[in-house]
Amino acid sequence: DDILLGLRTYLPEDIGVYSCKNVSPRFHARLNAKTKTYRYRLWNSAAPCVFDRKYVYVDQSPVDVELMNNAAQCYVGTHDFSAFCANKKMKKSTLRYIQSLDIARRGQEIVFTVTGNGFLHHMVRIMVGTLLEVGRGYWDVEYVQTILDGKDRKMAGPTAPPEGLCLMKVDY
């Protein structure tokens, strides 16, 4: 209880601690994670987004959520995500397992929620940028599989801006 109170007192306001428990001395917060869930928020309207403007990517271009959801299914499963990594000199494996990637329109906002066993440098933002190219009609749904198979960062879409990305949950 004292540690929880101390963390809540001294951590920055954008970090929330809900509970504490004892773990093995060999526990590593990143390496022992089973899954991580990220949310990416896109404000898709010409209307201003006054209160959440620092936490969403604002883009009023029309996008087709159904097309993006269809393309997103290409990511589900175990794949080599080389094309979705911003680190050109990646020395570790680029194989990752994506458990789910769901896209939903909630009023003026489009929310991308992705869960996987781990993510490469800027991987979620590159995945979102690629899906937006599909949603805007620039690329076909099948092109996402072509990008995965090609393993070339130059084939994938742009890296979506950082404002919309938030780590929501880590399961151990």
Residue pairs with C-beta under 8 A, 6 or more apart in sequence:
3 20
4 17
4 19
4 20
7 17
7 20
8 16
8 17
11 17
29 170
32 172
33 117
33 118
33 170
33 171
33 172
34 117
34 171
34 172
35 99
35 115
35 116
35 117
35 170
35 171
36 115
36 116
36 117
36 118
36 119
36 167
36 169
36 170
36 171
37 113
37 114
37 115
37 167
37 168
37 169
37 170
37 171
38 113
38 114
38 115
38 119
38 124
38 165
38 166
38 167
38 168
39 111
39 112
39 113
39 165
39 166
39 168
40 57
40 111
40 112
40 113
40 114
40 124
40 125
40 128
40 160
40 164
40 165
40 166
41 52
41 55
41 56
41 57
41 109
41 110
41 111
41 112
41 164
41 166
42 56
42 57
42 58
42 59
42 63
42 109
42 110
42 111
42 112
42 128
42 132
42 160
42 164
43 49
43 52
43 53
43 56
43 57
43 58
43 59
43 108
43 109
44 59
44 60
44 61
44 62
44 63
44 105
44 108
44 109
44 110
45 60
45 108
46 60
47 108
49 56
49 58
49 108
54 163
55 163
55 164
55 166
56 109
56 163
56 164
57 160
57 161
57 163
57 164
59 132
61 132
61 136
62 136
63 110
63 132
63 135
63 136
64 134
64 135
64 136
64 137
65 103
65 104
65 105
65 110
65 135
67 134
67 135
67 137
67 141
68 103
68 131
68 132
68 134
68 135
69 102
69 103
70 141
71 130
71 131
71 134
71 141
71 143
71 144
72 101
72 102
72 103
72 112
72 127
72 131
72 144
73 101
74 141
74 144
74 145
74 148
75 98
75 101
75 114
75 127
75 144
75 148
76 98
76 99
76 100
76 101
77 97
77 98
78 95
78 96
78 97
79 95
79 96
79 98
79 148
80 94
80 95
80 148
80 151
81 94
81 95
81 96
81 120
81 123
81 148
82 90
82 94
82 151
82 152
82 153
83 126
83 147
83 148
83 150
83 151
83 152
83 153
83 155
83 156
84 120
84 122
84 123
84 126
84 127
84 130
84 147
84 153
84 156
85 94
85 120
85 121
85 122
85 123
85 126
85 153
86 120
86 121
86 122
86 126
86 153
86 159
87 120
87 121
88 153
90 120
90 121
94 120
94 151
96 116
96 117
96 118
96 119
96 120
96 123
97 116
97 117
97 118
98 114
98 115
98 116
99 115
99 116
99 117
100 113
100 114
100 115
101 112
101 113
101 114
101 115
101 127
102 112
102 113
102 114
103 110
103 111
103 112
103 113
103 131
104 110
104 111
104 113
105 111
112 124
112 128
112 131
113 168
114 124
114 127
122 159
124 165
125 159
125 160
125 161
125 162
125 165
126 153
126 156
126 157
126 158
126 159
126 160
128 160
128 164
129 156
129 157
129 158
129 159
129 160
130 139
130 144
130 147
130 156
130 157
131 144
131 157
132 157
132 160
133 139
133 157
133 158
134 140
134 141
134 143
134 144
139 157
146 155
147 155
147 156
